[in-house]
Amino acid sequence: MNTKLLSSLAAAAILLVPAMAFASTVEAEKKVFAELTALIPQDRIVEIEDLHKKWKEVQKGKSDAVILDIRTGAEFHAGHLKDSNNIDSGNPYLVPKTWPDADTEIWIFCRSQHRATYFVSSLYRYGYKNVYLVHGGIAAWAEKGYPLFSKDFGEIKVIKYDKALKEEFKTRQFD
């Protein structure tokens, strides 16, 4: 009887420990994300319409703000805001090398907003004071029907954007 009980307890421990570890890392990430979000002034978290307005000002030469897309190079080349800049989300340290003035106005977005939150909080820790986090990211931009551009296709107009769309394939050959 004791052997069966010990075996059952051992099996339960083997199954539960990884699940508990996963739960604790997920909770830890949520906590870190909340802490990083708190570093960003609330008036610097803006909506996609605000980015569209700023982008139009930049296009007309009425603003010298930096529009910074921090998605991967592949995501950026698939479709981006015309004349936007691109630095991968894992490289916030490139911003001070590219725009050393901590007062530079920088509008930052990714696909949704998650990566951008980490990136923007890093810039505030670096001492930047005029950085905007765009709520909703390029997904919200596409949902609004605002134009995207690519080297291969020129201007792209998204007819319907579906966040739930997930393309399934086993292998794909790229040229």
C-alpha positions in Angstrom: 0.0 0.0 0.0 2.8 2.5 0.9 4.5 1.7 -2.4 1.4 2.5 -4.4 0.9 5.7 -2.5 4.5 6.7 -3.0 4.4 5.9 -6.7 1.2 7.9 -7.1 2.7 10.9 -5.3 5.9 10.7 -7.4 3.8 10.5 -10.6 1.7 13.5 -9.5 4.9 15.5 -8.7 6.4 14.7 -12.1 3.2 15.9 -13.8 2.5 18.9 -11.6 6.0 20.5 -11.2 6.3 21.4 -14.9 2.8 22.8 -15.0 3.4 24.9 -11.9 6.7 26.1 -13.3 5.0 27.1 -16.6 2.3 28.9 -14.6 4.8 30.8 -12.5 6.8 31.9 -15.6 3.6 33.1 -17.3 2.7 35.1 -14.2 6.2 36.4 -13.9 6.1 37.7 -17.5 2.7 39.4 -16.9 4.3 41.1 -13.8 7.3 42.3 -15.8 5.1 43.5 -18.6 3.0 45.5 -16.1 6.2 47.0 -14.6 7.5 48.0 -18.0 4.1 49.5 -19.0 4.2 51.6 -15.8 7.5 53.2 -17.1 5.7 54.7 -20.0 3.8 57.9 -19.3 0.1 57.4 -19.9 -0.1 60.4 -22.2 2.5 58.8 -24.4 0.3 55.7 -25.2 -1.6 56.8 -28.3 -4.2 55.4 -30.6 -3.7 54.4 -34.2 -5.6 57.5 -35.4 -2.9 59.6 -33.6 -0.2 57.8 -35.5 -2.1 58.3 -38.8 -2.3 62.0 -38.1 1.4 62.2 -37.2 2.4 60.1 -40.2 0.5 62.5 -42.5 2.4 65.5 -40.9 5.7 63.7 -41.5 4.7 63.0 -45.1 3.9 66.7 -45.6 7.2 67.9 -44.0 5.3 69.5 -41.1 6.9 67.2 -38.5 10.4 65.6 -38.2 9.1 62.9 -35.9 10.6 59.4 -36.3 8.1 56.7 -37.2 9.7 53.5 -36.0 8.4 50.0 -37.0 10.1 47.5 -34.7 8.8 44.3 -36.4 11.2 41.9 -38.0 12.7 42.7 -41.4 10.4 40.2 -43.1 7.3 41.7 -41.5 8.4 45.2 -42.4 9.1 44.3 -46.0 5.7 42.6 -46.3 4.0 45.9 -45.7 4.9 49.1 -43.8 4.2 52.8 -43.4 5.7 54.8 -46.2 9.0 56.3 -45.2 9.0 54.6 -41.7 12.1 53.4 -40.1 12.8 49.8 -39.1 14.7 48.4 -36.2 14.0 44.9 -35.0 12.4 44.8 -31.5 15.4 43.0 -30.0 17.7 45.9 -30.8 16.6 49.0 -28.8 20.2 49.8 -28.2 20.4 51.0 -31.8 18.1 53.9 -31.2 20.7 56.0 -29.2 23.3 55.3 -32.0 20.8 56.4 -34.7 19.0 59.3 -32.8 21.3 60.3 -30.0 19.1 63.3 -28.9 16.9 62.1 -26.0 14.3 64.7 -27.0 13.8 63.1 -30.4 10.1 62.5 -31.1 9.7 58.8 -31.8 6.5 56.9 -32.6 6.9 53.2 -32.1 4.7 50.3 -33.1 5.0 46.5 -33.8 2.2 44.1 -35.0 0.0 44.5 -32.0 1.7 46.4 -29.1 3.4 43.7 -27.0 7.0 44.0 -28.4 6.7 47.8 -28.6 5.9 48.0 -24.9 9.2 46.3 -24.1 11.0 48.5 -26.6 9.5 51.8 -25.5 10.1 51.1 -21.8 13.8 50.5 -22.7 14.0 53.9 -24.3 12.5 55.6 -21.3 15.1 53.8 -19.2 17.8 55.2 -21.6 16.5 58.7 -20.8 14.3 59.4 -23.9 11.5 61.8 -23.0 9.4 62.1 -26.2 8.6 58.5 -27.2 5.1 57.3 -28.1 3.8 53.8 -27.9 1.1 53.1 -30.5 -1.8 51.1 -29.2 -2.8 48.3 -31.6 0.2 48.5 -33.9 0.2 47.7 -37.6 -2.8 45.4 -37.1 -4.9 48.4 -36.1 -3.5 50.4 -39.0 -4.6 47.7 -41.4 -8.0 47.3 -39.8 -8.6 51.1 -40.4 -7.7 50.6 -44.1 -4.7 53.0 -43.9 -2.2 52.4 -46.7 0.8 50.1 -46.4 3.8 50.0 -48.8 6.2 47.4 -49.9 9.2 47.4 -52.2 7.7 44.7 -54.3 4.1 45.9 -54.6 4.1 49.7 -54.0 1.0 50.8 -52.1 -1.0 48.0 -50.5 -4.6 48.5 -49.4 -5.9 45.9 -47.0 -9.5 45.1 -47.8 -10.1 42.9 -44.7 -7.8 42.2 -41.8 -8.5 39.1 -39.7 -6.5 38.8 -36.5 -7.6 35.2 -36.2 -6.3 34.2 -39.6 -3.6 31.6 -39.4 -2.2 30.1 -42.6 -1.4 26.5 -42.3 1.3 24.9 -44.4 4.0 22.3 -44.1 6.7 23.8 -46.2 7.0 26.7 -48.5 9.7 27.6 -51.0 10.7 31.3 -51.2 12.7 32.7 -54.1 
